[in-house]
Amino acid sequence: MTIAPEALPSGSAPEVTSHQETRGRVAHLLSLREQAERGPSDRATEAQHAKGKLTARERIALLLDEGSFREVEQLRRHRASGFGLEAKKPYTDGVVTGWGTVEGRTVFVYAHDFRIFGGALGEAHATKIHKIMDMAISAGAPLVSLNDGAGARIQEGVSALAGYGGIFQRNTRASGVIPQISVMLGPCAGGAAYSPALTDFVFMVRETSQMFITGPDVVKAVTGEEITQNGLGGADVHAETSGVAHFAYDDEETCIAEVRYLLSMLPSNNRELPPRSEPSDSAERRCETLLDVVPTDGGRPYDMREVIAEIVDDGEHMEVHERWATSVITTLARLDGQVVGIVASQPRSFAGVLDIHSSEKAARFVQMCDAFNIPIVTLVDVPGFLPGVDQEHGGIIRHGAKLLYAYCNATVPRISLILRKAYGGAYIVMDSQSIGADLTYAWPTNEIAVMGAEGAANVIFRRQIADAEDSEAMRTRMVKEYKAELMHPYYAAERGLVDDVIDPAETREVLIRSLAMLRTKHADLPSRKHGNPPQ
């Protein structure tokens, strides 16, 4: 029955309008959501597209499974005043936060919206990021940041700087607990650049993304050097020279697709194993090609990537830091469907020597694998550490020790395979049996020694060579004698320094069977607050 309005007590609303009011409020909510999702204006969106850049929501749609995104604090607005801020309070405050799925697994994400305040970070903006980071840590799920911001919001002063501090603190707390991936899709300057540096992986897009602490104008004012933004901190600079970026791509679509692929190889957190996929490649497949890929002459280069492609499932692997410190390869792959991290000498680049940068690169990769329960396979063909004044003065001792520390500290399954050369301290550092490798194999082409035969002969037989009538003939004879005595392929096996010498064609099968045995490995480190690794 409908009651006439005049029959109701004073101040009461007719019952008939309560449903209409609810519907009206829902309609208002939907209009607010539509406004927040649309962004500040079509013109701002067109300007973003004109730069070859997607909007924050377009990026999230590429990253996450279709229809899976659930936004958090969409209607958040800043409370700041002054400098005209009180007249401009857009919803989201320039950052879109929430969660969704990638191949069905939960992933948290935040994306700067450059159309709003240039993606600059203010107090409300930072609080939203803090919340989603806390949620990711609590839920034990990866966090992906889609970065496209102009740094701190100057109008909000020190509040914005404090917001960055909260992000850095959470980056550190999440380190080794959940995978953290930073995707650079625009500028990232000043203190803002430290958040990506604290994460596990950094992706960049050429021409549109840059990272630097001080921009070109400041550099020119202080040093007089003139340089462009891309020349100072573009994708290629950080992928090839500084090592800040692990991956660099030509466009956002490819970049984000590769982020999805990387996530498919990482566990959700440090309490889980990496996801296994059903292999299409036989575990018993022989690798006859390997017999021809690696020359027996230790002085002849070859591409270790060919070895890796032959061993792993379907020849597929995702190389990390592909263009930086190229004398060592670090890559993620699968063996019989199980994710493994591969550290490999690269004889094609500087003969595969270890230097300052390659030691750092490999050490960080080993630490990442150990943090996220990824077994490590090390392929060794290393002639030693790079000699030189620059290397010694640059601290090759402490940088090389980083790799040694990382391996010694790792508790995941570790298998080392010596293909050819393994000389001196570099042999020890590349996960030798003496520093804790669970299993060590060698090909019949291996040479494990303190140094190369020529150098050893010059030291050991120095007097005989000097006193001989034909010093060159004597040197040749002594080199041959040293090789026959101490550098034959079975010298290390006879002394238990390698577990087995294997047929190269059986490498894939041997590694897969060994990893299957080690799957239940459990190792505890001594009780301590944390170690003090070399710096």
KOLLUM-152387 format. One record per residue (C-alpha): x, y, z; residue in three letters. Coordinates in steps of 0.05 Angstrom, whole numbers, plus 32768, in hexadecimal, padded with zeros to 4 digits. Example, Ala and Ser with C-alpha at 12.3 -4.5 7.8 and 13.67 -1.06 7.14 Angstrom:
% KOLLUM-152387
80F67FA6809CALA 81117FEB808FSER 
***
This chain:
% KOLLUM-152387
800080008000MET 801980467FEFTHR 8015807A8026ILE 800780C28012ALA 803F80F28025PRO 8010811F804EGLU 7FFF80E3807AALA 804780DB8090LEU 806580FC80CEPRO 808A813D80C1SER 80D2813180A8GLY 80C580EA808ESER 80D280D88046ALA 809F80B0801FPRO 80B08065801DGLU 80A480667FD3VAL 80E080947FC7THR 8112806C7FF1SER 811E803B7FB8HIS 812280747F87GLN 815580967FB3GLU 818080577FB7THR 817E80507F6CARG 819080997F65GLY 81CB80917F93ARG 81E380537F6DVAL 81DD807A7F2CALA 820680B17F4BHIS 823B807E7F62LEU 823F80627F1CLEU 824880A77EFFSER 828180B47F30LEU 82A180727F1CARG 829980827ED3GLU 82B980C67EDFGLN 82F480A77F04ALA 82FE80727ECFGLU 82FA80A47E96ARG 832F80D17EB4GLY 8336811C7EB3PRO 832481287E6ASER 8325810B7E24ASP 835A813F7E13ARG 838881247E49ALA 837F80DE7E2FTHR 838E80F47DE8GLU 83CD81167E01ALA 83E380D67E23GLN 83D780AE7DE4HIS 83FB80E27DBAALA 843B80D37DE1LYS 843480897DCEGLY 841E80787E15LYS 83E180537E2FLEU 83B6806A7E69THR 83BC804A7EAEALA 837D80217EA4ARG 8390800B7E5FGLU 83D27FF17E7BARG 83AF7FCC7EB4ILE 83807FAC7E81ALA 83BC7F917E5BLEU 83DE7F777E99LEU 83A47F537EBBLEU 83757F1D7EA4ASP 83377F3A7E83GLU 83037F517EB4GLY 832B7F3F7EF2SER 83407F847F0APHE 83227F9B7F4CARG 83327FE47F5CGLU 83407FFE7FA2VAL 833280467FB8GLU 831A805D7F74GLN 82F780997F92LEU 833280B07FBDARG 834280FB7FB6ARG 837981267FD5HIS 836C8156800FARG 83A381877FFFALA 839881D17FF6SER 83C0820B7FDBGLY 83DF82187F97PHE 839B820A7F77GLY 839681C27F8FLEU 835581CD7FB4GLU 833381DC7F72ALA 834D819C7F51LYS 833B815B7F75LYS 833581247F41PRO 832180DE7F56TYR 835980AA7F5DTHR 838A80E37F6BASP 83B580CC7F31GLY 83C080837F42VAL 839580467F34VAL 839D800D7F67THR 83807FC87F6EGLY 83887F7F7F5FTRP 83777F4C7F2AGLY 83937F0C7F0DTHR 83C97EF87EDCVAL 83BC7EB27EC1GLU 838C7EA87EFAGLY 83BC7EBB7F32ARG 83B27EFA7F5DTHR 83DE7F367F4DVAL 83DB7F7B7F6DPHE 83E87FB97F44VAL 83ED80047F46TYR 83F180317F0AALA 8401807B7F07HIS 83D080A47EDEASP 83FB80D97EBBPHE 83BC80FE7EA6ARG 83B181137EEFILE 83E681417F0CPHE 841881207EDDGLY 841480E27F09GLY 843881097F40ALA 843580EB7F86LEU 840F810E7FBDGLY 83F880F88002GLU 83B780D67FECALA 83D980B97FAEHIS 8410809B7FDBALA 83DE8080800ETHR 83BB80597FD7LYS 83FD803A7FC2ILE 840F802A800AHIS 83CD80068013LYS 83D37FDB7FD4ILE 841B7FC97FE6MET 84047FB4802CASP 83CC7F8A800DMET 83FD7F687FDEALA 842C7F568017ILE 83F37F3D8043SER 83D47F14800AALA 84177EF87FF4GLY 840F7F0D7FABALA 843C7F317F78PRO 843A7F7C7F72LEU 84417F9F7F2FVAL 844B7FEA7F2BSER 843C800D7EE9LEU 8465804C7EF0ASN 8456808C7ECAASP 845E80C67EFBGLY 848181097F00ALA 849C80FE7F46GLY 8484811F7F86ALA 844981507F83ARG 846E81907F93ILE 842F81B47FAAGLN 842881837FE4GLU 846F818C7FFBGLY 848D815D802EVAL 844E81338033SER 845D81197FEEALA 84A581088001LEU 848C80E1803EALA 845F80BA800FGLY 849D80A27FE9TYR 84BC808C802BGLY 848080608039GLY 848780407FF4ILE 84D180327FFDPHE 84C580148042GLN 84917FE48025ARG 84BD7FD37FE9ASN 84F27FBD801ATHR 84C17F978047ARG 84A67F72800AALA 84EB7F617FEFSER 84F47F167FEAGLY 84AC7F0C8002VAL 84837F1B7FC4ILE 849B7F297F7DPRO 849E7F737F6FGLN 849F7F8B7F26ILE 84A77FD37F10SER 84917FE57ECAVAL 84AB80297EB4MET 847B80487E82LEU 848C80917E89GLY 84BB80BF7EB0PRO 84D580AC7EF5CYS 850280E17F13ALA 852280F27F55GLY 851380C87F93GLY 84DA80A47F6EALA 850F807C7F48ALA 852480587F88TYR 84E380307F8DSER 84F0800B7F4BPRO 853880007F60ALA 851F7FDC7F9FLEU 84F37FAC7F77THR 85057F697F58ASP 84FD7F7B7F0FPHE 84FB7FBC7EE7VAL 84DC7FC07EA1PHE 84E47FFD7E74MET 84C880157E31VAL 84F580387E00ARG 84E980827DF2GLU 84B1808A7E24THR 84CF80767E67SER 850A80957E8BGLN 8529808F7ED0MET 855B80BE7EF0PHE 856980DE7F33ILE 857981227F16THR 855F81377ED2GLY 858481547E96PRO 8579819D7EADASP 8599818F7EF1VAL 85D281687ED1VAL 85E081A27EA2LYS 85DE81D57EDBALA 860D81AE7F07VAL 863E818D7ED6THR 863381B37E95GLY 862281727E71GLU 85E981757E3FGLU 85C081367E36ILE 857981217E25THR 854A80FD7E54GLN 855180BC7E2EASN 859C80C57E29GLY 859F80CE7E74LEU 856E809A7E8CGLY 854A80787E52GLY 853A802F7E4BALA 8578801D7E23ASP 85A680427E53VAL 858B801B7E8EHIS 85877FD97E69ALA 85CE7FDC7E4EGLU 85F8800C7E78THR 85DE80157EBFSER 85BB7FD27EC8GLY 85807FF47EEAVAL 854F7FD67EB8ALA 85497F8A7EB0HIS 851F7F8E7E71PHE 85137FC27E3AALA 84DF7FC07E03TYR 84C87FEB7DC8ASP 847F7FF37DDCASP 84517FED7E19GLU 84287FB37DFEGLU 84667F867DF6THR 84827F9D7E39CYS 84437F8D7E60ILE 843B7F4A7E3CALA 84817F387E53GLU 846F7F4C7E9BVAL 84367F197E97ARG 84677EE47E7ETYR 84987EF37EB7LEU 84607EED7EEALEU 844F7EA97ECESER 84957E917EE4MET 84957EAE7F2ALEU 84727E947F68PRO 843F7EC17F8ASER 846B7EC67FC8ASN 84A87EA97FEBASN 847F7E71800BARG 846B7E537FC8GLU 84907E2F7F90LEU 848F7E4D7F4APRO 84537E377F20PRO 845E7DF87EF8ARG 84457DF17EB1SER 84377DB07E8DGLU 84747DA47E60PRO 846E7D947E16SER 84B97D867E12ASP 84D07D407E25SER 84FA7D3B7E64ALA 85237D037E41GLU 85327D2C7E03ARG 857B7D267DF0ARG 85A27D657DDECYS 85CE7D4B7DA6GLU 85D77D937D8CTHR 86017DA47DC9LEU 86397D777DAFLEU 86447DAA7D77ASP 86337DEB7D9AVAL 866C7DEE7DCBVAL 86B27DEA7DACPRO 86E77DC37DD3THR 871A7DFA7DC6ASP 87147E267E04GLY 87287E637DDCGLY 86EE7E5F7DABARG 86AF7E867DBEPRO 86677E6D7DB6TYR 86237E867DCBASP 860C7E687E0DMET 85C47E7B7DFBARG 85C67E417DC9GLU 85D77E117E01VAL 859F7E2D7E2DILE 856C7E297DF5ALA 857E7DE17DE8GLU 85787DCC7E31ILE 85387DEF7E48VAL 84F07DE07E38ASP 84DF7DF27DF0ASP 851C7E1F7DECGLY 84F77E567E12GLU 85177E827E47HIS 85107EC97E61MET 85537EEB7E67GLU 855B7F1E7E9FVAL 858C7F587E93HIS 85987F3E7E4DGLU 85C07F7B7E36ARG 85E67F8D7E76TRP 86257F6A7E8EALA 86217F3A7E53THR 865A7F0B7E67SER 86287EE67E93VAL 85E07ED17E82ILE 85A87ED07EB5THR 85667EB37E9DTHR 85267E917EB4LEU 85107E527E91ALA 84EC7E107E9CARG 85077DC97EA0LEU 84D07D957E9CASP 849E7DCC7EADGLY 84C27DE37EEBGLN 84DE7E2B7EEEVAL 85297E307EF6VAL 855A7E6A7EF8GLY 85977E627ECCILE 85D97E877ED7VAL 86097E7B7E9EALA 864C7E937E85SER 86487EB37E40GLN 86897EA37E1APRO 86717ECE7DE1ARG 86797F0D7E0CSER 86BF7F1B7E29PHE 86CC7ED07E29ALA 86997EC87E62GLY 86C57EE97E97VAL 86A77F037ED8LEU 86AE7F4D7EE4ASP 868F7F807F13ILE 864D7F867EEFHIS 86437F3D7EDDSER 86517F297F25SER 861C7F597F3DGLU 85EB7F437F08LYS 85F27EF97F18ALA 85F27F057F64ALA 85B07F2B7F61ARG 85917EF57F35PHE 85A77EBD7F64VAL 858A7EE37F9FGLN 85477EEC7F7BMET 85437EA27F69CYS 85547E8E7FB1ASP 851F7EBE7FCDALA 84E87EA17FA2PHE 84FA7E577FA4ASN 85147E527F5EILE 854A7E1C7F54PRO 858C7E347F36ILE 85B27E137EFDVAL 85F87E307EF0THR 861A7E247EACLEU 86647E307EB4VAL 86977E437E7FASP 86BF7E797EA2VAL 87097E8B7E98PRO 870C7EB57ED7GLY 87017EFB7EF0PHE 87107F357EC1LEU 87557F517ED1PRO 87657F9B7ECEGLY 87717FDA7EF7VAL 872A7FF27EECASP 870D7FB27F07GLN 873A7FB07F44GLU 872F7FF97F54HIS 86E57FF27F47GLY 86E17FBD7F7DGLY 86DF7F7A7F58ILE 86EF7F587F9AILE 86B17F707FBEARG 86857F6B7F80HIS 869C7F257F71GLY 868F7F137FB9ALA 86467F277FAFLYS 863D7EEC7F80LEU 86627EBE7FAFLEU 86367ED57FE9TYR 85F67ECC7FC1ALA 86077E847FAETYR 861F7E717FF3CYS 85E07E8E8012ASN 85B07E6C7FE2ALA 85887E317FFCTHR 85617E1E7FBDVAL 85777DE27F94PRO 85B87DF37F70ARG 85D87DCD7F36ILE 86187DE17F15SER 862F7DC97ED0LEU 86757DD57EB6ILE 86757DD67E6ALEU 86BD7DEA7E5CARG 86EA7E1A7E82LYS 86E57E257ECDALA 87237E4A7EE5TYR 87397E687F26GLY 870D7E8F7F56GLY 86D77E967F21ALA 86CF7E4A7F21TYR 86C27E4B7F6CILE 86937E867F68VAL 86687E687F31MET 86457E387F62ASP 867C7E047F68SER 86717DC87F95GLN 869D7DE77FCASER 866C7E217FD6ILE 862F7DF57FDBGLY 86167DDF7F97ALA 85E97DA27FA3ASP 86017D807F63LEU 863B7D907F35THR 86417D727EF0TYR 86747D7B7EB8ALA 86787D6D7E6FTRP 86B57D457E56PRO 86CF7D867E38THR 86D77DA77E7DASN 87187DC57E97GLU 87187DD67EE1ILE 87597DF77EF7ALA 87787E307F1EVAL 87867E527EDCMET 878F7E437E92GLY 87C67E137E7EALA 87F17E487E5DGLU 87F17E757E9AGLY 87FD7E3B7EC9ALA 88377E207EA0ALA 88577E657E9FASN 88557E677EEBVAL 88667E1F7EFDILE 889B7E137EC8PHE 88B67E5A7EC4ARG 88FF7E457ED0ARG 88FE7E097EA1GLN 88E07E347E69ILE 89137E6C7E75ALA 894F7E3B7E75ASP 89397E137E38ALA 895D7E1D7DF6GLU 89197E217DD3ASP 88ED7E447E07SER 88AE7E417DDBGLU 88B47DF77DD0ALA 88BF7DED7E1AMET 88827E187E2AARG 88577DF07DFATHR 886F7DAF7E19ARG 88627DC77E60MET 881C7DE07E4EVAL 880C7D9D7E30LYS 88277D7A7E6EGLU 87FF7DA57E9DTYR 87BF7D997E76LYS 87CA7D4E7E76ALA 87D97D4C7EC0GLU 87A87D7D7EDFLEU 87757D947EACMET 87587D557E8FHIS 870C7D4F7E93PRO 870D7D1A7ECATYR 873E7D3B7EFATYR 87067D5C7F22ALA 86D97D1E7F1FALA 87117CF37F3BGLU 87157D227F77ARG 86CB7D277F82GLY 86C67D707F6DLEU 86917D5F7F39VAL 865B7D2B7F44ASP 865C7D107EFDASP 86777D1C7EB8VAL 863C7D187E88ILE 862F7D127E3EASP 861A7D587E27PRO 85DF7D397E02ALA 85C47D217E45GLU 85C77D667E66THR 857D7D757E65ARG 85697D317E81GLU 859F7D337EB7VAL 858A7D797ECELEU 85407D667ECFILE 854B7D267EF7ARG 85797D4B7F27SER 85487D847F33LEU 85107D517F3FALA 853B7D317F76MET 854B7D757F95LEU 85037D8E7F94ARG 84F97D7D7FDETHR 853C7D9B7FF3LYS 853A7DBF8036HIS 85747DE88050ALA 85767E17808CASP 85A57E528095LEU 85C17E6380D9PRO 85937E8C8105SER 85A27ED680FAARG 85807F1880EFLYS 859E7F1D80AAHIS 85E17F168088GLY 86107F4F8077ASN 861E7F44802CPRO 86587F668008PRO 86497FAB7FEFGLN 
***
